[in-house]
Amino acid sequence: MDISITLLIISIFIGFFLGIISGLTPGIHVNNFALILLALTPLFLKMGFAPFYIAVIILSNSVTQTFVDIIPSIFLGAPEADTALAVLPGHKLLMEGRGFEAVRLSAIGSAGSVAAALLIAVPLGFFFMNIYGTIDAYIGWILVLIVVLMIATENGEVVEGQGSLVHIKYKSYAVILFLLSGMLGMFAFDNTDMMTPLVTLGEPSILLPLLSGLFGASMLVLALMTHSEVPPQQKNCRFTLPGKRIIRSILFGSAAGSFVAWLPGVSSAVGTIIARLLVREDKSEDASKEFIISLSGANTANAIFSLIALYTIHRTRSGAMVAINELINIEEWDMSVIILLLAVIVYVSILSYYATIYLGDRISGLLSKMDYSKICSAVLVFLTLLVIMFTGWFGLVIFLISTPVGMVSSFAKIRKTHAMGVILLPVILYFF
């Protein structure tokens, strides 16, 4: 394949800048955006971009978005499925005046997962090629095991004098939240045809009102109820997380993200759940930081291993890979193409790392000068308008229902991870 270095670099930067835009815009998922870019193929072809360069644009966009999309999750409480679980620890650091640190931790997790993924790509590729048939046959049971582990490891809030069996109460609350969110998810997914978006950017996603309510609006409403105020944000703050814990977090996140990249019908959101289970459970500040690193690592590693899975088992595991597979015939792929695309990932990851830190610093500084109650109210209005624009009135109903469901974890003193039943329960039932 003849490669023009000039066109390759231009394609990388187009994807990079589009990734920043889509990453900072709540409601635009990387999969939808990849398919929008695919639909623009005729326009790119007229501009002189061959299908390979369009694939590079899509790949660069998807990788960049896994870095940048943490910013609206932390500062606006507007998560995608892949960053939903990072809202709480990120918001915790924000309320301590360390929002920039939360963004930097996420950037380190994503960048570190790129390095880790490249180291384990070859052995994992051969491993999963050999056991893929078994995994495919038992995917439903694998997800059930993940749910059991989520609930079994829930111990609730530790209060002296509660008794030795109090953990059963918290596990019961976890089951209730999982089923509540799961049934809500089933209802929403079964009635997606009722969505009447005012603005169409690709296929409308019911996950926008579901996740914005469960993980975003619920947090903002609680902040308004408790009259929370964002303290002045520290600029260029250093964190003291030991290098050993950083490396461990990156490895946990990379392993989780790489694992789910091979599973049919499973998004990287499940990878973040696995990463949550792998991170040591405690209330310390370091645990929250590890959590953010692992979740971001899982998100980015999943994007990389989706490419490896496409090459080794010829299966698409994300919207970006569906688009790339449409542009480049798998049968014509050879190792040189994969090596080149991995080099593109490394290059765009370096750009994305510094861009995420730069943008996080600017936004955290701006936020500290504003009234947080007004910000919360404005963001709630903004999320509501987004839901109406992209999913219509049915989406608004789902948003209004999911918001109080998302508040259950705070009142019950349990992890919000269990609200990911909104995705897990429908997927499990699909495989059974």
PyMOL commands that set and color helices and strands:
alter all, ss='L'
color gray80, all
select helices_A, chain A and resi 5-24+30-39+41-46+51-68+70-75+84-95+99-137+139-152+166-190+192-194+207-225+243-260+268-278+285-313+319-327+330-332+335-367+372-412+416-431
alter helices_A, ss='H'
color red, helices_A
deselect
rebuild
show_as cartoon
